[in-house]
Amino acid sequence: MSDNQNLLAEQRRALILDEVRRRGGARVNELTRRLNVSDMTVRRDLDALARQGVIEKVHGGAVPVADTEARTHEPGFEAKSALAQGAKEEIARVAATMVLPGSAIALSGGTTTYAVARRLLDVPELTVVTNSVRVADVFHAAQGSTATVVLTGGVRTPSDALVGPVADRAIGSLHFDLLFLGVHGVSVEAGLSTPNLAEAETNRRLIRSARRVVVVADHTKWGTVALGSFARLDEVDTLVTDAGTPEAVRAQMAEHVPGLVVAGEA
């Protein structure tokens, strides 16, 4: 499948997810008419969204996942890595252009920040603060990397972030120019949220230590509200999302975040 086909599929699935969440459910025949695609295409899209854990398939259509699951379930790193891969790569490509040589940056745990890290290997003389072993390994494994990496330590979460008092103390003593922050959920009401309360506190510390906060979040994160909120949208300087995010959602984001960047658009 080509990159354009991948992008079209992700845009279509974002529209389906928005419809299911907004209406509390949607039927296959309604979605085929609205999107002007085949019944088989819609069913494949519903299968993909169900694997991501954002909808539940029912006879003849789909409904949103139950609130309790959306608020408390924390998928592992490998499971998250398989979701919206094309969108994450586009976001990472754009986010990496914001980094200047010689700057001090931070990257939170997460699969999108991991993608950003891989795009930064050729930027010289970076100081990289991270609470992600995966992100640290990207720089340590790269031949010729000139980055200085500061790994916070802490207790590892299911999504491979290091959190807790050790991480919080380390982050609280540092200052960095730019923070790339991954999130579990983004909404107007709840702001940025995560299922892990310890990770919520560690993310708050990262935000306090950063001069500029850049959230990297693909279209599947919008409208998800997890157990612990850790920041309002107006605490974010820039939000980088992908072209699969519907126009109505972009308009809502733009009302609350000073800078909105949509990756993957011509």
C-alpha positions in Angstrom: 0.0 0.0 0.0 1.4 3.4 -0.9 1.9 6.3 1.5 -1.0 8.1 -0.1 -3.3 5.1 0.4 -2.1 4.8 4.0 -2.9 8.5 4.6 -6.4 8.2 3.0 -7.1 5.2 5.2 -6.0 7.1 8.4 -8.1 10.1 7.4 -11.2 7.9 6.8 -10.7 6.1 10.1 -10.4 9.4 11.9 -13.8 10.4 10.5 -15.3 7.1 11.5 -13.9 7.4 15.0 -15.2 11.0 15.3 -18.7 9.9 14.1 -18.8 6.9 16.6 -17.8 9.1 19.5 -20.0 12.0 18.6 -23.1 10.0 18.1 -22.4 7.2 20.6 -22.2 4.6 17.7 -22.5 4.2 14.0 -23.8 1.5 11.6 -21.8 0.1 8.7 -24.5 1.0 6.1 -24.5 4.7 7.4 -20.7 4.9 7.1 -20.6 3.5 3.6 -23.1 6.1 2.4 -21.3 9.0 4.2 -17.8 8.0 3.1 -18.8 6.7 -0.4 -16.8 3.5 0.1 -17.6 -0.2 0.0 -19.1 -2.2 2.9 -15.8 -4.2 3.0 -13.7 -1.1 3.3 -15.7 0.2 6.3 -15.5 -3.2 8.0 -11.7 -3.3 7.5 -11.6 0.2 9.0 -13.7 -0.9 12.0 -11.4 -3.9 12.5 -8.4 -1.6 12.5 -10.0 0.9 15.0 -11.1 -2.0 17.2 -7.4 -3.3 17.3 -6.4 0.2 18.4 -8.8 -0.1 21.3 -10.8 3.1 20.5 -14.0 1.4 19.4 -15.9 -1.8 20.1 -17.5 -3.7 17.2 -21.1 -4.7 17.6 -23.5 -6.4 15.2 -23.9 -4.1 12.2 -21.6 -1.3 13.4 -19.5 0.0 16.3 -19.8 1.9 19.6 -17.1 3.8 21.6 -15.2 1.8 24.1 -16.6 1.9 27.6 -15.5 4.9 29.7 -13.8 2.7 32.3 -11.6 1.1 29.7 -10.7 4.4 28.0 -9.9 6.0 31.4 -7.7 3.3 33.0 -6.3 1.0 30.4 -2.6 1.6 29.5 -1.4 -0.4 26.4 2.2 -1.5 26.3 4.9 0.1 24.1 4.8 -2.6 21.4 1.0 -2.4 21.1 1.1 1.4 20.8 3.9 1.1 18.2 1.6 -0.6 15.8 -1.0 2.2 15.8 -1.1 5.0 13.3 2.5 4.4 12.2 2.3 6.7 9.1 0.8 9.5 11.1 3.5 9.3 13.8 6.3 9.4 11.2 4.8 12.5 9.6 4.5 14.2 13.0 8.1 13.2 13.9 9.4 14.6 10.6 7.8 18.0 11.2 8.7 18.1 14.9 12.3 17.4 14.3 12.6 20.6 12.2 12.0 22.6 15.4 15.3 21.5 17.0 18.3 23.7 16.7 21.9 22.3 16.9 23.4 22.6 20.4 20.0 23.0 22.2 18.9 21.2 25.4 15.7 19.2 24.7 13.5 16.7 26.5 11.5 13.8 25.2 8.8 12.1 27.3 8.1 8.4 27.0 5.9 7.3 24.1 6.0 5.9 20.6 5.6 9.2 18.9 8.5 10.8 20.9 10.5 7.7 20.0 9.8 8.4 16.3 11.0 12.0 16.9 14.2 10.8 18.6 15.1 8.8 15.5 14.7 12.0 13.4 17.2 13.9 15.6 20.3 11.7 15.2 21.9 14.1 12.7 21.3 17.2 14.8 24.7 18.0 16.3 25.6 18.7 20.0 22.2 18.1 21.5 21.6 17.6 25.2 18.7 15.2 25.5 16.8 14.7 28.7 14.4 11.7 28.7 12.4 9.5 31.0 12.3 6.8 28.3 14.8 4.0 28.1 13.7 3.4 24.5 14.4 7.0 23.5 17.8 6.9 25.3 18.7 3.7 23.4 18.0 5.5 20.1 20.9 7.9 20.7 23.2 5.4 22.5 22.9 2.9 19.6 23.6 5.5 16.8 27.1 5.5 15.5 28.6 9.0 15.4 25.9 10.6 17.5 27.1 13.7 19.3 24.2 13.9 21.7 24.6 13.9 25.5 21.8 11.9 27.0 20.4 12.3 30.5 18.2 9.4 31.6 16.1 10.3 34.6 15.7 6.9 36.2 12.5 5.9 38.0 9.9 3.1 37.9 9.0 1.8 34.5 5.3 2.0 33.4 3.6 -0.5 31.0 4.3 2.0 28.2 8.0 2.1 29.1 8.1 5.6 30.6 10.2 6.1 33.8 8.1 7.8 36.5 7.9 8.4 40.2 9.9 10.4 42.8 13.3 9.6 41.4 12.3 10.8 37.9 10.5 13.8 39.3 13.5 15.0 41.4 15.9 14.6 38.5 13.6 16.6 36.1 12.9 19.3 38.7 16.6 20.1 38.9 17.0 20.6 35.1 16.0 23.3 32.5 15.6 22.7 28.8 14.7 24.7 25.8 12.1 22.4 24.2 10.0 19.5 25.4 8.4 17.0 23.1 5.5 15.5 25.0 3.6 12.4 24.0 0.0 11.9 25.4 -2.6 9.2 25.8 -5.5 11.5 25.3 -6.3 15.1 24.3 -9.6 16.9 24.9 -10.9 20.4 25.4 -12.4 19.5 28.8 -9.7 17.3 30.3 -6.7 18.7 28.5 -3.8 16.3 28.3 -4.3 13.0 30.2 -2.8 9.6 30.9 -4.0 6.4 32.6 -1.0 6.4 34.9 -1.2 8.8 37.8 2.6 8.7 38.5 3.2 9.4 34.9 0.8 12.4 35.1 3.0 13.9 37.9 6.2 13.3 36.0 4.8 14.9 32.9 3.8 18.0 35.0 7.5 18.2 36.1 8.6 18.0 32.5 6.3 20.9 31.5 7.5 23.1 34.4 11.2 22.6 33.4 10.6 23.5 29.7 10.7 26.9 28.1 8.6 25.6 25.2 6.2 22.6 25.2 5.4 20.8 22.0 2.8 18.0 22.1 3.0 15.4 19.5 -0.3 13.6 19.1 -1.9 11.7 16.2 -5.6 11.9 15.3 -6.6 8.9 17.4 -5.7 10.7 20.6 -8.4 13.4 20.2 -11.4 13.0 22.4 -9.8 10.4 24.6 -9.9 11.2 28.4 -7.7 9.0 30.6 -7.7 8.8 34.4 -5.3 11.6 35.2 -5.1 15.1 33.6 -1.7 16.8 33.8 -2.0 20.0 31.7 -4.6 22.3 30.1 -4.4 22.9 26.4 -3.4 26.5 27.0 -0.2 25.3 28.7 0.9 23.9 25.4 2.9 26.1 23.0 2.6 24.0 19.9 0.6 20.9 19.1 1.7 18.8 16.1 -0.9 16.4 14.8 -1.5 14.7 11.4 -3.7 15.2 8.4 -6.1 12.5 9.6 -7.4 14.9 12.2 -10.8 16.2 11.0 -11.2 19.9 10.2 -13.7 20.4 13.1 -11.3 19.0 15.6 -8.5 21.2 14.2 -10.7 24.2 14.7 -11.3 23.2 18.3 -7.6 22.7 19.0 -6.7 26.1 17.4 -9.0 27.9 19.8 -7.0 26.7 22.8 -3.4 26.0 21.6 -1.4 29.0 20.4 0.4 26.9 17.7 -1.3 24.1 15.7 0.8 22.3 13.1 -0.7 19.7 10.8 1.9 17.3 9.4 1.5 15.5 6.1 -0.5 18.2 4.2 0.7 19.6 1.0 
